[in-house]
Amino acid sequence: MSNVERILGELVPKGGGDPIPLLKKKLLIGRRESCDIVLRFANVSAHHCELTFKDGYLYVRDLSSRNGTKVNGMRVTEKRLDPGDDIVIAKHRYEVRYSPYALGAVGPPPPDEMSQAIMAESLLARAGLERRRGEDKEKTGERTDYERAKRYDPTDNRAGQIKLPDKPV
C-alpha cells in the first residue's frame, strides 16, 4: 500500500469547515490530544465517544460524556450510523458520509442494537408509568406478593419473616 491512507468515511461539519477523515476502523473522539479525532472545545469530554466500523457499517458509542452524543436529534449511548445521518458531539453537528458497500457490507443493514434495548423493557416502564418491583415497598413499607412467597429476606430486619409450622403454646 502507498503512503496515502485509505479514507473509510468522513464527518462533514454542518456549520462549515474541513471534513474530518475517518482513517481507522476504531476511532476515539474527544478533547485530549491522545484521541484519534481531537475536538478542542470546552463542552467536549476528554474521551467523548468512539466510532467503530463493523461489517461495513459505522457505529457510535458514547463514553459517558457530560454533554452527550446525538444521532438525528436523539441522544444515544450506542447506535449504528447510516450514510447521511447527523451526529452531534456535545453541540457540534456533523454529517456522516461513508459507503457501507465499499467497506464490504452485503444485504440490508443489520438491526440496530438500540432496537433490542427498546424491546427489553415495556413501553409503560419506558414512559415511567409502570411501577417497578420493590418500588411500592419503598413508598409504603408493604411487601409484594413475590416477597411474601419467599421464606425470608436476610436484608430485611422485620420480625415474622420465617413462618414456623408450630406456634408456641
N, C-alpha and C positions, 0 to 999 in steps of 0.2 A: 504494500500500500504506500502511496506517496505521502509527503509531508502534510497534505491537505486532509484535515479531519472530516469524516463523514458527518453531515448535519442530519440528525434524526427528525428534527422539527424545530419550531421556534415559538417564542412568546412575543407577540407584537403589542407594544404599549398602545392603549386606546387614546391617551392624551398626546400622542406624538412621541417621537424618539426612535432610536435604532432598535430593530428586533433583537431579541436575546436568543442566540442559537442554543439548541439542545444537543450537546455533543456526546453525552454518555447515556447508558441505559438506566443509571440511577444518579439523580442529581439532588443535592441538598441546597435549599434556598433559605437565605437568612441574612442577617446584618453582619455577622462575623466574617472576617477575611478568609477563614478556613472553609467557608461554604463554596460550593461549585458555582452558584449564582449569587452574587453579593448585591443586595439591595440596601443601599446606605440611607435608610430612612429611620427616624426615631420610633415610628409606630410598627416597624417590622421586628419581630423577635429575633434573637441571636440565631436560633435554629427554628425557622418558622414552619416550613413544610418540606415534603420530599416528593419529587416526581420520579416515577418508575415506568419504564417500558416493559410490558409483559405480553407475550404472544401477539405483538404488533400493535397493541393498544397502550395508551398513556394513562397512568393512574396518579392521583394526587393523594397524599396522606398528610393531614395537619399534625404537627408535632406539639400539641397542647399550647399553641401560640396564644398570646394575650388578646390580639385583635382579630384572630380567626382567618379562615380561608373560605371563600365562597365560590361556588360554581353556578353560573346562570342565576345569580341572586339568592341562592340557598346556601346557608352555612353548612359545611360538611366536615366530617372527620376523615372519611376515605371515599373516593369516588372515581369512576372511570371518566376520563376526559375525551370527548369526541372532537373531531376537527370542527373549528368554528365556535366552540364553547367559549364563554367568557369566564376567566378566573380572576378573582380579586384576592390579592395578598395584602392583608391589612386594608388599606384604602386604595391600593394601586391595581388598576384594571388592565388586563391583557387579553388578547385573543389568542387561542391555541390553534396552531397550524402544524399539521403533520399528515402523512398518508399512511393509514393502517396497512393497506395492501402492499405498499412499497416496503414496509417493515415485516412482511410475512404473515399478515392476518388473512385467514380464509373463512369464508362463510359470514353469517351475521355476527354482530358483536356479542360477546359473552354477557350474561346477566350481570347487572351492577351489584356489587357487594351491599350497597345501601338498601336494595330491594329485599335482600334476605333479612337484614336487621329490622326493616319495617314489618315484615310478616311474622317476626318472632314475638311481637307484642300486639295486644288487641288495640283497635282504634280508640276504644274508650279509655284505655290506660294511657295511650299516647296523648290524648286530649286532656288528661288529668281528671277525667270524670269517674273512673273506676277506682274503688278503694283497693289498695294492695294488702296482701296478707300481713297481719300484725299491726296495720295502721289503726284499726278500731281499738285494739288492746292499749296502744299508747294513749289514745284520747280518753277512753272510758275506764280502763283498768280491767275490762272483761276479757275472758279467754274465748277464742274462736272454737268452733266445733272441732277443727283439726287439732287444736291444742288440748281440748278436753279428751280426745280419743287417745292421746299419748299417756303412758304410765306416769311419767314425771319429767320435769324440765330442770336440770341441775343449775340453770342460770336464774330460775325463779325461786325466790326465797319465801313465797307464801306457804302457809300451812295447808294440809289437806290434799296435797298432790298425789300421794301414794294411797290408793284405795285398798284397804285391808279387808279380807273376806269376813273376818270375825271382829265385831266391835267389842271392846272391853265391857264387862258387866258392872 
